[in-house]
Amino acid sequence: MIKHPVKIQRLTIEDNGMGGVTEEWKDHLTIRGIVDYISGRETLIGGQFADRATHILVCEAGLDITNKDRAVYRGGTYHILHVDNPFDRHGEILLEYVEPDQEAVEDEVPE
């Protein structure tokens, strides 16, 4: 199985020294894994959109990755929606692709 480099970025918040803060995405980890397309469907459940995942990242289990991080792969940016470790064998991370023109607008940590 061929694995590719994937950067995991974490949002850092630092005091700017003038009473405010500076938010910046910084490289947290570089891992090797496989990113694969799964779908792009949205479903309305109880007034909330669900199943926004567009891709899955399969990688080593037990890495310091949370749904507050984001992934950068082959020039694309992906919100991390869910991190799972099925059967303690490998990591499965559900991703949502962020269009380049939406990145500046949506450049915040997803809930």
C-alpha positions as CSV (number, residue, x, y, z in Angstrom):
1,M,0.0,0.0,0.0
2,I,1.5,3.3,-1.1
3,K,1.2,6.1,1.5
4,H,1.6,9.8,0.8
5,P,2.7,12.6,3.1
6,V,-0.2,14.5,4.7
7,K,0.4,17.6,6.9
8,I,-1.7,18.0,10.0
9,Q,-2.1,21.7,11.1
10,R,-3.2,23.0,14.4
11,L,-4.7,26.4,15.1
12,T,-2.5,28.4,17.5
13,I,-3.7,31.5,19.4
14,E,-1.1,33.8,20.7
15,D,-1.2,37.1,22.6
16,N,-0.2,39.9,20.2
17,G,1.0,42.1,23.1
18,M,-1.5,44.8,22.4
19,G,-4.6,43.3,24.1
20,G,-5.6,41.1,21.2
21,V,-4.7,37.7,19.8
22,T,-3.3,36.3,16.6
23,E,-4.7,33.1,15.2
24,E,-2.5,31.1,12.8
25,W,-2.6,27.5,11.4
26,K,0.9,25.9,12.1
27,D,2.2,22.6,11.0
28,H,1.7,20.1,13.8
29,L,2.6,16.7,12.3
30,T,3.6,15.3,9.0
31,I,2.2,11.8,8.6
32,R,2.0,9.2,5.9
33,G,-1.4,7.9,4.8
34,I,-3.9,7.3,2.1
35,V,-6.6,10.0,1.3
36,D,-9.5,8.6,-0.7
37,Y,-12.7,10.2,-2.0
38,I,-15.9,8.8,-0.3
39,S,-18.8,11.2,-1.2
40,G,-20.0,14.8,-1.0
41,R,-23.6,14.4,0.2
42,E,-25.3,16.5,2.8
43,T,-28.2,15.2,4.7
44,L,-30.6,17.2,6.8
45,I,-31.2,15.5,10.1
46,G,-33.1,17.2,12.9
47,G,-32.5,20.6,11.3
48,Q,-28.8,19.9,11.2
49,F,-26.6,19.0,8.2
50,A,-24.8,15.7,8.6
51,D,-22.5,13.5,6.6
52,R,-20.4,16.3,5.1
53,A,-17.4,14.0,4.8
54,T,-15.9,14.1,1.3
55,H,-12.8,12.0,1.9
56,I,-11.2,9.6,4.3
57,L,-7.6,9.5,5.5
58,V,-6.3,6.1,6.6
59,C,-3.1,6.3,8.6
60,E,-1.3,5.0,11.7
61,A,-3.4,4.7,14.8
62,G,-2.9,6.7,18.0
63,L,-1.6,9.9,16.5
64,D,-2.1,13.3,18.2
65,I,-4.9,14.4,15.8
66,T,-8.3,15.9,16.8
67,N,-11.3,17.3,15.0
68,K,-10.0,20.8,15.8
69,D,-7.0,20.2,13.4
70,R,-7.0,20.3,9.7
71,A,-5.2,18.3,7.0
72,V,-3.3,19.6,4.0
73,Y,-2.8,17.0,1.2
74,R,-1.6,17.7,-2.4
75,G,-2.4,21.4,-2.1
76,G,-5.9,20.9,-0.8
77,T,-7.1,21.8,2.7
78,Y,-9.5,19.5,4.6
79,H,-11.4,20.1,7.9
80,I,-11.1,17.1,10.2
81,L,-14.6,16.0,11.1
82,H,-14.0,12.8,13.0
83,V,-11.0,10.7,14.2
84,D,-11.5,7.0,14.8
85,N,-9.4,4.0,15.6
86,P,-11.4,0.9,14.6
87,F,-10.3,-2.3,16.3
88,D,-7.1,-0.5,17.4
89,R,-5.6,-1.4,14.0
90,H,-5.3,1.9,12.1
91,G,-6.6,5.5,12.1
92,E,-9.6,6.5,10.1
93,I,-10.1,10.3,9.8
94,L,-13.2,11.7,8.1
95,L,-12.4,14.9,6.1
96,E,-14.3,17.7,4.4
97,Y,-12.6,19.4,1.5
98,V,-12.5,23.2,1.7
99,E,-12.7,25.0,-1.6
100,P,-9.8,27.4,-2.0
101,D,-12.0,30.5,-2.3
102,Q,-13.9,29.5,0.9
103,E,-10.8,28.8,2.9
104,A,-10.3,32.5,4.0
105,V,-14.0,32.7,5.0
106,E,-14.1,29.3,6.7
107,D,-10.6,29.4,8.2
108,E,-11.8,28.6,11.6
109,V,-12.1,25.5,13.8
110,P,-15.2,23.5,12.9
111,E,-17.5,22.7,15.8
